[in-house]
């Protein structure tokens, strides 16, 4: 639900009243993750969506509706398992990419420090000292 953050901020504002208006703090989103539901919970959710507000007992009395709900719940569970596999794969790939990048940075820093040990900063024709653009000038 995209409005969850706004709902939390509104609730905090209602509880705190005027004190919250002066305060700049609020809810901070640390992590958002969708958890997979159990097969039973998924089946109940599918039944509730099919019943549209009627009691759940009516679904147990209708074998055709139970059969349809079971098929739909299995389909949803397969889709959620597939999405979870993609999420795990992307997380592993991101971690490997970060690890490889860190190794390159470490290797690059080691080789550049070896090269620069014997070099002094030279002035070019304008009299300015040539510096590494990624390093901050000394104040």
C-alpha positions in Angstrom: 0.0 0.0 0.0 1.6 3.2 -1.2 -0.2 5.4 1.4 1.1 3.6 4.4 3.8 6.2 5.1 1.2 9.0 4.8 -1.2 7.1 7.1 1.5 6.8 9.8 2.4 10.4 9.6 -1.3 11.5 9.9 -1.7 9.2 12.9 1.3 10.7 14.6 0.1 14.2 13.8 -3.4 13.3 15.3 -1.8 11.9 18.5 0.8 14.6 19.0 -1.4 17.5 18.0 0.4 20.8 17.8 3.6 19.5 19.2 4.1 17.4 16.1 3.7 20.4 13.8 6.8 22.0 15.5 8.8 18.8 15.6 10.5 17.8 12.3 10.7 14.1 13.2 8.4 11.5 11.9 8.2 7.9 10.8 11.3 6.8 8.8 10.9 3.9 6.4 13.7 1.5 7.2 12.8 -1.6 5.1 9.8 -2.7 3.2 9.4 -6.4 2.4 6.5 -8.5 1.3 6.3 -11.8 3.2 4.9 -14.9 1.6 1.6 -16.1 3.2 1.0 -19.6 4.3 -1.1 -21.7 1.9 -4.0 -21.7 4.4 -4.0 -17.9 4.6 -3.8 -17.6 0.9 -6.8 -19.9 0.5 -8.8 -17.9 3.0 -7.9 -14.6 1.3 -9.1 -16.0 -2.1 -12.3 -17.3 -0.5 -13.0 -13.9 1.0 -12.4 -12.2 -2.3 -14.9 -14.6 -4.0 -17.5 -14.2 -1.2 -17.4 -10.4 -1.3 -18.4 -9.9 2.3 -20.6 -13.0 2.9 -19.7 -15.3 5.7 -16.9 -17.8 5.1 -19.2 -20.7 6.0 -21.0 -20.3 2.7 -17.8 -21.2 0.9 -17.5 -24.5 2.8 -21.1 -25.4 1.8 -20.3 -24.8 -1.9 -17.8 -27.5 -3.2 -17.5 -25.8 -6.6 -16.4 -22.5 -5.1 -13.9 -24.4 -2.8 -12.5 -26.1 -5.9 -12.1 -22.9 -7.8 -10.5 -21.2 -4.7 -8.1 -24.0 -4.3 -6.9 -23.8 -7.9 -6.6 -20.0 -7.7 -4.7 -20.3 -4.4 -2.2 -22.8 -5.9 -1.7 -20.4 -8.8 -1.0 -17.5 -6.5 1.4 -19.5 -4.4 3.4 -20.5 -7.5 3.5 -16.9 -8.6 4.7 -15.7 -5.2 7.4 -18.5 -5.1 8.6 -17.4 -8.5 8.8 -13.7 -7.4 10.7 -14.8 -4.3 13.2 -16.7 -6.4 13.8 -13.6 -8.5 14.1 -11.4 -5.4 16.8 -13.8 -4.0 18.6 -14.0 -7.3 18.7 -10.2 -7.6 20.0 -9.8 -4.1 22.7 -12.4 -4.7 23.7 -10.6 -8.0 23.7 -7.2 -6.3 26.0 -8.6 -3.5 28.3 -10.2 -6.0 28.5 -7.0 -8.0 29.2 -4.9 -4.9 31.9 -7.4 -3.9 33.6 -7.3 -7.3 33.4 -3.5 -7.3 35.0 -3.3 -3.9 37.8 -5.6 -5.1 38.4 -3.4 -8.2 38.5 -0.3 -6.0 40.9 -1.9 -3.6 43.1 -3.2 -6.4 43.0 0.2 -8.2 43.9 2.1 -5.0 46.9 -0.2 -4.3 48.2 0.1 -7.8 47.8 3.9 -8.0 49.5 4.4 -4.6 52.5 2.4 -5.9 52.6 4.5 -9.0 52.3 7.8 -7.1 55.0 7.1 -4.5 57.8 8.1 -6.9 55.9 10.9 -8.6 55.6 14.5 -7.4 52.8 16.7 -8.4 54.0 18.7 -11.4 53.0 22.1 -12.5 51.6 22.4 -16.0 52.1 25.5 -18.3 49.7 27.7 -16.4 51.4 27.1 -13.1 48.6 25.0 -11.7 49.3 21.7 -9.9 47.6 18.7 -11.6 45.5 16.8 -9.0 43.3 13.7 -9.0 39.7 15.0 -9.6 38.3 12.5 -7.1 40.4 13.8 -4.3 39.4 16.9 -2.4 41.9 19.8 -2.5 43.7 20.5 0.8 42.4 23.6 2.5 
